[in-house]
Amino acid sequence: MSRRHLAMLLALAAIWGASFMFIKVAVRELSPAMLIAGRLGLAALTLALLLPFAVGVGETARELRENAGWLVVVALVNTAAPFWLLSWGETRIDSGLASIIQATVPIFNAVIAFVAFREVRVTGVRLVGVAVGFVGVALLVGAQPEGKVLGALAVVGMAFCYGIGGLLAGRHLTAVPPIVVAFAATAISTLAALPAAVVQAPSDVPSWKAIASVVALGVPGTAIAYLLFFGLITGAGAAYASLVTYLIPPLALAYGAIFLGERFGATAFGGLALILGGVALGTGAVALRAPAARSLPGGNPVSPGSPLARLTRFSRK
């Protein structure tokens, strides 16, 4: 691949890896609903400004009108719910740990596809990978003190939502331009979070760190990251773009350790190794000697802690 694509991949991993740190900073002063409304509102506004140049106003309106039902479903399942779960989870656990758990999205994608999407078959080595990944999740959740277990489970729930949402999008929204799906998801989720955000608004003006974190999450962390991600898929292919999955957790751990003073023991790194190993096997990135299984519908090993990195699925097939 070209140096440009490598630079885009590294930039994307750096942006999405940092998103966990910014969430951790923001939820110290803002409710999860207020964080989501601010973050996704800024992302929707940024994408709205880009849509006329990328797709056109008329085409955007037509796509939104013709696919309104599934756009709403996918927005709620694949954006609003998981964003809230991640933000709430980070009120209780470290940002680095959240980044490790979110890397299980492709594993949940494989399990849900196997159970509910009968046209998909995940067998052999891929099933072994799924099992290995779940062992990693169990290790991480089980190692949490009593007060942090619910936070870890919330992030697991986030990964589960992304698995369902990604498969629904892969089945029903593949013909819709990815930037239109991204805009609809962020705009609809902003509206869904807005009532709770208003009720839970802080009585005092948040600090500049909290405000800057929301801006960083909304503009570079969501809108610009989407453009990088879709550019990678178009220019280098979805398989190359999916490599971001393996880069995000180590970078998020580094951000958390350097800027937030977080510390991680052997359990965290053992869980990370098991989860990434399970992702590699479960998605077919490491085939070993087993025959290749059919690709999941849009089931690339991509996950953002990023918000909607899962939109790889919107651009394939």
Secondary structure, DSSP 4 states (H G I P E B T S, - for coil): --HHHHHHHHHHHHHHHHHHHHHHHHTTTS-HHHHHHHHHHHHHHHHHHHHHHHT-HHHHHHHHHHTHHHHHHHHIIIIIHHHHHHHHHTTTS-HHHHHHHHTTHHHHHHHHHHHH-TT----THHHHHHHHHHHHHHHHHHTS-GGGHHHHHHHHHHHHHHHHHHHHHHHHSTTS-HHHHHHHHHHHHHHHHHHHHHHT--SSPPPHHHHHHHHHHHIIIIIIHHHHHHHHHHHH-HHHHTTHHHHHHHHHHHHHHHHS-----HHHHHHHHHHHHHHHHHTTSS-TTSPPPPPPTT--S---SSTTGGGGGGG--
